[in-house]
Each structure stands twice: as C-alpha cells, then as structure tokens.
Amino acid sequence: MKGALPEIIISVKSYRPWPAEVWERLFPQIETLIGTSLSLLDDRDPLRRKVDGGKGQGAYISTFRGKVSSNNLGGEFGKSKMRFMMENERWPGRCENYVDFFVEGQSAKKIGLAALEGMFDTLITELTPFYLVADVKKIVFSRKASPPYTVLHHSYELSGVYWLTYFGPKYRSFFGDERFRGLPHEWTEDGGVKLKLGEDPWSLDDAKRRAAEKALGELTFASYGENKKEFEHVIPWPELLEGDWIAEYQRREAAGIKPWEFG
C-alpha cells in the first residue's frame, strides 16, 4: 500500500463490571505485547503523569466518587503512541462498558500485527466482551446507523464484521454455529467465536466484510434496512449482563437503588 498506513482501532464492548484488579492484570500484558509502557492515564492523574511505573491505575479507573455513575478517561502507551479512551460504568446497564484503542498505521506495523492480534485475544480474556472488533478506524467509523437513526446503538444493531471480530458466547448462540462455518473463524475457550478476514486490515477488500455480515444476517448490522425496532435483530442488553452481576443487577433495580448508591 502506497502512502501512510491508516490508523487502526480496537474497540471493546462489555457488560461485565471492570473492577480495579482487571486493569492491574491487563495493562502489564499489553505493555509486554507492544513493547512499551503505559505513560499516561488521564492528564488529571498525577501518578501516571509522573510515569513512575507504580501501581494504582486500576483503582483510579474503577473508583467512583460521590454520585458519579461512570468514569470517562483516556491514556497512552509511550513510544508506541497507542492511545485509548474508555467509559467504565459503576453499574453497567443500558450503557455498556467500552474501551477503544487507537494506533497509528506505521506504529501498528512497527509493533507488529501479530502483537496486536495477541492484544485482541488478551482483551477477550480480561474484559469479557460481548463484541470486540479491530480494523482500520476510517472503515469502522464509516458505518452509520440505519435510518432513521443517527446514533448507532447495539439495542438496534451492531456496527459490523471487520478484520478481527469477536462475538461472545451469547452472540455465537444467537447467530448459530452453522452460519460461522463458511467464514474464517475459530471457537474461543470462553465459548465465543473469533473471525479473521485477512492477513492485514489495510489490504482487506471491503466486500469480504460485507459478505461476512450477510452470511450472519445483515439486519443485525449497521447500514442495512431501516426502521429497526429495539431488540428486533440483536440480543436485548439485559440478556448480555455477565456472571453474578445478572442477579445483583436485578436485585438492585427492583429495590430502586441508584448507581451511585452501590457499595
């Protein structure tokens, strides 16, 4: 490919709460994979601005102060210039937990696509996503909500199928194994499924992305159809809650407990 390589995005969506220990495990693994350390975790955080390599980033991300129901912040991994933005919910509900990683094309090439795919696999293990994708950022951001909606939300549709795509166990069951058999896939240890459509995201023909979406059922994805009803072509978000959080969520909701009142 001639010219500068386009930026890559790795985007994670999950309905499992992300406590401090998740980040304490995850960040060192990412640092090892990409060969550079976390150098910034939100410019309001003095610990990481000093770049002392100390612990405490997990608590910073997952401590909710006062009536705050979510923490929104970002960071960067040193020389790799890999950036990330996240929203960590105190009470994952209609709003899911998400984190988006961004890496410039040349940096991605230097890090190595194998390392980025290793990071993708690590995110599956540590963040328990129901949906995780990696591809050229411009391609991912070009997928628009189906009309008449202007904001893409997984209560109506998922964004798409990309260079790397992971569907959690519930979405694997939703689509059915037979639909994946004609696609380049591998079953994951957690019961989900991972698709890899090509050797690299930059040379991937968009027709392969579209063909994969059609094979799985195009109305589940953005840019197909119109006037979709909530949950008509996707899994309702309450069914995407994970682990012990399901019963606890239901108990707290029934009791009318507000997110900021959670202990």
Helices and strands as residue ranges (DSSP letters): E 8-14, H 20-34, E 40-41, H 46-49, H 57-62, E 70-77, G 78-80, E 82-89, E 97-103, H 105-111, H 113-127, E 129-136, H 137-142, E 164-167, H 169-175, H 177-180, E 185-187, E 193-196, H 206-216, G 218-220, G 237-240, H 245-254, G 259-261
